[in-house]
Amino acid sequence: MVSISDELHIYTPSAAPSPKTEQPLGFEGFLYYTTDPYGYCAMLAQAYQDGDYDECPYPLFPAEGGLLKWGNNDNSDQFCWLMRGPDPDRWPVAAKFDSVLEWDLYEGGFLEFLLAAVTEQYPNHGDVVPGGTKQVGDGRAYRFGGDWSKRLLE
């Protein structure tokens, strides 16, 4: 996982074992975490299946055109790819803002969304990174988590 300003948390595939013994490594581990049958995504999937499109207007992974969660923040906002089309670099970002109970669809893709949020060009930037992009202890506005931090020491 990578965190921006200790607020926005972006999930990454992992090579390190998880405390959850049933969680696999690599991309399968990423999918396990982001599609946990007892977590937030399961609640969204149930809302969509029940026709509660205010709560969740899109199907979830692995459905074609479904949501695949890639992160969240400390305000319980959720960030997903909307898997439309064959090119993942062009998948829009679907953001569920818990405080206003609304979804926002950003058509620019993942990296453009992050850049717009941290440079305050995205209209809801204050919701994506609550408190702004403050520096953490080592002077950066981001930090590596999990097994990535071990690689920094090598």
Sequence and secondary structure as in RCSB ss.txt:
>XXXX:A:sequence
MVSISDELHIYTPSAAPSPKTEQPLGFEGFLYYTTDPYGYCAMLAQAYQDGDYDECPYPLFPAEGGLLKWGNNDN
SDQFCWLMRGPDPDRWPVAAKFDSVLEWDLYEGGFLEFLLAAVTEQYPNHGDVVPGGTKQVGDGRAYRFGGDWSK
RLLE
>XXXX:A:secstr
 EEETTTEEE   BSS  SSTT  SHHHHHHHHHT TTSHHHHHHHHHHTT TTT  S BTTSTT EEEEEEETT
  EEEEE  SS GGG  EEEEETTTTEEEEETT HHHHHHHHHTT STTHHHHSTT S   TTS SEEE TTHHH
HHH 
